[in-house]
Amino acid sequence: MAEKKKTPAKKVAFDPTKGTTAIIRTVVESLGKSKKMKGPPGKSRVIGNLLNERHKEEIVEAALLKYYYSEELKPYQAELIKMQEHLERTGKKMIILFDGRDASGKGGTIRRVTRYMNEKRYRVTALGKPNDYQKTELHIKRYIEQFPHGGEIVLFDRSWYNRAMVEPVMGFCTKEQYKRFLKKVTSYEENFILDGGKTVLLKLYFSVSKEEQARRFERRRNDPLRQWKLSEVDLQAQELWDEFTEKKRILLQKTHKKYSPWFVIRSDNKHLARRETMKLILNSVKYRGRSRSLDFKMSSKIVIPGGIEYKNMTKEKKKYGTALG
């Protein structure tokens, strides 16, 4: 009696001419139909049981969205490498301040900006609380010590502007220290930073809505991988929303200057905030080899000059008694 031949398992056909959507959808559908799935014992069965139609659609959508966001940023990340090379050739320096509300996406944006950069030519600086010795010195001194060398970029994850926002609201500085800082800070920037056009200073304020901030805090509370992000300030940020808003308005009024302007980044949509921040950085420097096909025009709904934001906030305060965001 002839031995019955086993029918070979049908393999998923990977067609390189297909679009990404079709490929991902085919893979997910095949996982749901396959009786034998390679993988650690037990896991294959669990995954197969989970893959009902709703799960398939969720996986496809999430995978496509993540892929799309990643791919859309890559041309701008490639331009950032060109810009970095230009700074190195010319010996120029760049300082980028990432300030703003808690949970407004500063850290995630920094990670995307620096993702493919030459690690030897940039630094990310996030200073902790000053020690007792540093408290006796000029507030900005410990930040100046972190300034870039020629050809280098330094990205501050929160900056000396803590003295104008978090510190006065939380009582970490005196009223006199707060007022003195606002009076002196832009002259420091003009004298120590804008030295003959050799240093580019970008001041970015990340602005998130109260509702979105609350949602992100809730995610941090419930996610063990994000719980470390919750700080003393975070726990009070919602209750002190109006106080932080007023400090933002005064910040823009006192420290938005023509030679040292602020740019407000609307960051409820993290991806758009990251993309537009990259455009803003790239538009701040003229460099060789700039792409002629890439869209460098910034969205006026995401990137708002500090002067315009201040005027809008002042109108809101007159109308509602307090600015909204």
C-alpha positions as CSV (number, residue, x, y, z in Angstrom):
1,M,0.0,0.0,0.0
2,A,1.5,3.3,-1.1
3,E,2.3,5.6,1.7
4,K,0.1,8.7,1.7
5,K,2.1,11.8,1.0
6,K,1.7,14.7,3.5
7,T,0.4,17.9,2.0
8,P,3.0,20.5,2.7
9,A,1.8,23.5,4.8
10,K,0.9,26.4,2.8
11,K,3.4,29.2,3.1
12,V,2.6,32.9,3.1
13,A,3.7,34.4,-0.1
14,F,5.8,37.6,0.4
15,D,5.4,39.7,-2.7
16,P,7.9,42.6,-2.7
17,T,5.7,44.4,-5.2
18,K,2.8,44.6,-2.7
19,G,2.4,47.6,-0.5
20,T,3.2,47.5,3.2
21,T,-0.5,47.4,4.1
22,A,-1.1,44.3,2.1
23,I,2.0,42.5,3.4
24,I,1.1,43.2,7.1
25,R,-2.5,42.2,6.6
26,T,-1.5,38.9,4.9
27,V,0.9,38.0,7.7
28,V,-1.7,38.7,10.4
29,E,-4.4,36.7,8.6
30,S,-2.1,33.8,8.1
31,L,-1.3,33.7,11.8
32,G,-5.0,33.3,12.6
33,K,-5.5,30.5,10.1
34,S,-2.2,28.6,10.8
35,K,-2.6,25.5,13.0
36,K,1.1,25.2,13.5
37,M,3.0,28.3,14.5
38,K,6.7,28.4,15.3
39,G,7.6,29.8,18.6
40,P,8.0,28.9,22.3
41,P,5.8,26.0,23.5
42,G,2.4,27.2,24.5
43,K,2.7,30.7,23.1
44,S,1.6,29.8,19.6
45,R,-1.7,28.4,20.9
46,V,-2.3,31.5,23.1
47,I,-1.6,33.9,20.2
48,G,-3.8,31.9,17.9
49,N,-6.7,32.0,20.4
50,L,-6.3,35.8,20.7
51,L,-6.4,36.5,17.0
52,N,-10.0,37.0,16.4
53,E,-11.1,39.4,13.7
54,R,-11.1,42.4,16.1
55,H,-7.6,41.7,17.2
56,K,-6.4,41.3,13.7
57,E,-7.7,44.7,12.7
58,E,-6.2,46.3,15.8
59,I,-2.8,44.7,15.1
60,V,-2.8,45.7,11.5
61,E,-3.8,49.3,12.4
62,A,-1.2,49.6,15.1
63,A,1.6,48.2,13.0
64,L,0.7,50.3,10.0
65,L,0.5,53.5,12.1
66,K,3.8,52.8,13.8
67,Y,5.4,52.1,10.5
68,Y,3.9,55.1,8.8
69,Y,5.1,57.5,11.6
70,S,8.6,56.0,11.6
71,E,8.9,56.3,7.8
72,E,7.6,59.8,7.7
73,L,10.2,61.0,10.2
74,K,13.2,59.3,8.5
75,P,13.8,61.9,5.7
76,Y,13.9,64.7,8.3
77,Q,16.2,62.6,10.5
78,A,18.5,62.2,7.5
79,E,18.5,66.0,7.1
80,L,19.4,66.4,10.8
81,I,22.5,64.3,10.1
82,K,23.4,66.7,7.2
83,M,22.9,69.7,9.5
84,Q,25.0,68.0,12.2
85,E,27.8,67.5,9.7
86,H,27.5,71.2,8.7
87,L,27.9,72.3,12.3
88,E,31.0,70.2,12.7
89,R,32.6,71.6,9.5
90,T,31.9,75.2,10.4
91,G,32.6,74.9,14.2
92,K,29.2,76.3,15.0
93,K,27.2,75.3,18.1
94,M,23.6,74.6,18.8
95,I,21.6,74.7,22.0
96,I,18.0,73.4,22.0
97,L,15.8,73.9,25.1
98,F,12.9,71.5,25.6
99,D,10.7,73.1,28.2
100,G,6.9,73.1,28.9
101,R,4.2,71.2,30.7
102,D,4.8,67.8,32.3
103,A,3.9,64.9,30.1
104,S,4.0,67.1,27.0
105,G,6.2,64.8,25.0
106,K,9.6,66.5,25.4
107,G,11.6,63.3,26.1
108,G,10.0,61.4,23.2
109,T,10.7,64.2,20.8
110,I,14.4,64.4,21.9
111,R,14.7,60.6,21.3
112,R,13.4,60.9,17.8
113,V,15.5,64.0,17.0
114,T,18.7,62.3,18.0
115,R,17.8,58.8,16.8
116,Y,20.3,58.6,13.9
117,M,22.7,61.4,14.9
118,N,26.4,61.0,15.4
119,E,26.6,60.3,19.1
120,K,30.0,61.9,19.4
121,R,28.6,65.3,18.3
122,Y,25.5,65.8,20.5
123,R,24.6,65.5,24.2
124,V,21.3,65.3,26.0
125,T,21.4,67.1,29.3
126,A,18.8,66.7,32.0
127,L,20.0,68.3,35.2
128,G,18.6,67.2,38.6
129,K,18.1,69.3,41.7
130,P,21.0,71.7,42.5
131,N,23.1,70.7,45.4
132,D,23.7,73.0,48.4
133,Y,26.9,74.4,46.8
134,Q,25.2,75.1,43.5
135,K,22.4,76.9,45.3
136,T,24.8,79.5,46.3
137,E,25.9,80.2,42.7
138,L,24.3,82.0,39.8
139,H,21.3,79.9,38.8
140,I,22.3,79.6,35.1
141,K,26.0,78.7,35.9
142,R,25.5,74.9,36.1
143,Y,23.7,75.1,32.7
144,I,26.5,77.1,31.2
145,E,28.9,74.4,32.3
146,Q,27.0,72.0,29.9
147,F,27.1,74.3,26.9
148,P,28.4,72.8,23.6
149,H,31.8,72.9,22.1
150,G,32.4,73.9,18.5
151,G,30.5,71.6,16.1
152,E,28.3,70.1,18.9
153,I,24.6,70.1,19.7
154,V,23.3,70.1,23.3
155,L,19.7,69.3,23.9
156,F,18.4,70.4,27.4
157,D,15.5,68.3,28.7
158,R,14.3,71.2,30.9
159,S,16.6,74.2,31.2
160,W,17.4,77.2,33.2
161,Y,13.8,78.3,32.6
162,N,12.7,76.0,35.5
163,R,13.3,79.1,37.5
164,A,10.5,80.8,35.5
165,M,7.9,78.0,35.7
166,V,8.2,75.0,38.0
167,E,10.3,76.6,40.8
168,P,8.0,79.6,41.5
169,V,4.8,77.5,41.3
170,M,6.1,74.7,43.6
171,G,7.8,77.1,46.0
172,F,11.4,76.0,45.1
173,C,12.6,79.6,44.8
174,T,11.8,82.9,46.4
175,K,9.7,85.7,44.7
176,E,12.9,87.8,44.5
177,Q,14.8,85.0,42.8
178,Y,12.0,84.6,40.3
179,K,11.8,88.3,39.5
180,R,15.5,88.7,39.2
181,F,15.8,85.7,36.8
182,L,13.1,87.2,34.5
183,K,14.9,90.5,34.5
184,K,18.4,89.1,33.8
185,V,18.0,85.9,31.7
186,T,17.7,87.4,28.2
187,S,20.8,89.5,28.8
188,Y,22.7,86.4,29.8
189,E,21.5,84.7,26.6
190,E,22.6,87.6,24.5
191,N,26.0,87.9,26.1
192,F,27.0,84.2,26.7
193,I,25.1,82.3,24.0
194,L,24.6,84.5,21.0
195,D,28.4,85.1,20.6
196,G,28.9,86.5,17.2
197,G,26.6,84.1,15.4
198,K,28.5,81.0,16.4
199,T,25.8,79.6,18.6
200,V,22.2,78.8,17.5
201,L,19.7,78.9,20.4
202,L,16.3,77.4,20.1
203,K,13.8,77.7,22.9
204,L,10.9,75.3,22.6
205,Y,7.9,75.2,24.9
206,F,5.8,72.0,24.6
207,S,2.1,72.7,25.3
208,V,-0.4,70.0,26.0
209,S,-4.1,70.3,26.8
210,K,-5.3,69.7,30.4
211,E,-7.4,66.7,29.2
212,E,-4.5,65.1,27.3
213,Q,-2.1,65.7,30.2
214,A,-4.5,63.9,32.6
215,R,-4.8,61.0,30.2
216,R,-1.0,60.6,30.0
217,F,-0.6,60.8,33.8
218,E,-3.2,58.0,34.1
219,R,-1.2,55.9,31.7
220,R,1.9,56.5,33.8
221,R,0.1,55.4,37.0
222,N,-1.1,52.2,35.4
223,D,2.0,51.2,33.4
224,P,4.8,49.7,35.4
225,L,7.2,50.7,32.6
226,R,6.2,54.4,32.9
227,Q,5.6,54.8,36.7
228,W,9.1,56.1,37.2
229,K,8.1,59.2,35.2
230,L,5.6,60.3,37.9
231,S,7.2,63.0,39.9
232,E,6.2,65.3,42.8
233,V,5.4,68.0,40.2
234,D,3.3,65.6,38.1
235,L,1.1,64.7,41.0
236,Q,0.1,68.4,41.5
237,A,0.2,69.5,37.8
238,Q,-3.5,69.2,37.2
239,E,-4.5,71.0,40.5
240,L,-2.0,73.8,39.7
241,W,-2.9,74.1,36.0
242,D,-4.0,77.7,36.2
243,E,-0.8,78.7,38.1
244,F,1.4,77.0,35.5
245,T,-0.6,78.7,32.7
246,E,-0.1,82.2,34.2
247,K,3.7,81.5,34.6
248,K,3.8,80.5,30.9
249,R,2.1,83.7,29.9
250,I,4.6,85.8,31.9
251,L,7.5,83.8,30.6
252,L,6.5,84.6,27.0
253,Q,5.9,88.3,27.9
254,K,9.3,88.7,29.5
255,T,11.7,86.4,27.7
256,H,10.4,86.2,24.1
257,K,12.9,88.4,22.3
258,K,13.8,88.9,18.6
259,Y,17.3,87.6,19.2
260,S,16.1,84.9,21.6
261,P,12.5,83.8,20.6
262,W,10.3,81.1,22.0
263,F,8.4,78.6,19.8
264,V,5.3,76.9,21.3
265,I,4.8,73.3,20.1
266,R,1.3,72.0,20.3
267,S,1.9,68.4,21.4
268,D,-1.5,66.7,21.9
269,N,-0.6,64.7,18.8
270,K,2.9,63.4,19.6
271,H,3.8,62.5,16.0
272,L,3.0,65.9,14.6
273,A,4.9,67.6,17.4
274,R,8.0,65.5,16.7
275,R,7.8,66.1,12.9
276,E,7.3,69.8,13.2
277,T,10.0,70.1,15.8
278,M,12.4,68.5,13.4
279,K,11.4,71.0,10.7
280,L,11.9,73.9,13.1
281,I,15.4,72.7,14.0
282,L,16.3,72.2,10.3
283,N,15.0,75.7,9.4
284,S,17.2,77.3,12.0
285,V,20.4,76.5,10.1
286,K,21.5,76.9,6.5
287,Y,23.4,73.8,5.5
288,R,24.7,72.3,2.3
289,G,22.9,69.4,0.6
290,R,19.4,70.4,1.8
291,S,16.7,68.3,0.2
292,R,14.8,70.1,-2.5
293,S,11.9,67.7,-2.5
294,L,11.2,67.5,1.2
295,D,8.5,69.7,2.7
296,F,10.1,72.0,5.3
297,K,7.1,74.3,5.8
298,M,5.9,74.2,9.4
299,S,2.3,73.8,10.4
300,S,1.0,77.0,11.9
301,K,-1.4,74.8,14.0
302,I,1.5,73.0,15.7
303,V,4.3,75.6,15.8
304,I,3.3,79.0,17.2
305,P,5.8,81.9,17.6
306,G,6.0,82.9,21.3
307,G,4.8,86.5,20.5
308,I,1.6,85.2,18.9
309,E,1.0,82.7,21.8
310,Y,1.4,85.5,24.3
311,K,-1.2,87.7,22.6
312,N,-3.7,84.8,22.4
313,M,-3.2,84.0,26.0
314,T,-3.7,87.6,27.1
315,K,-6.9,87.9,25.1
316,E,-8.1,84.7,26.8
317,K,-7.3,86.0,30.2
318,K,-9.3,89.2,29.6
319,K,-12.3,87.2,28.3
320,Y,-12.3,84.3,30.7
321,G,-10.3,85.6,33.7
322,T,-7.5,83.1,33.0
323,A,-5.6,81.9,29.9
324,L,-6.7,78.4,28.8
325,G,-3.4,76.7,28.1
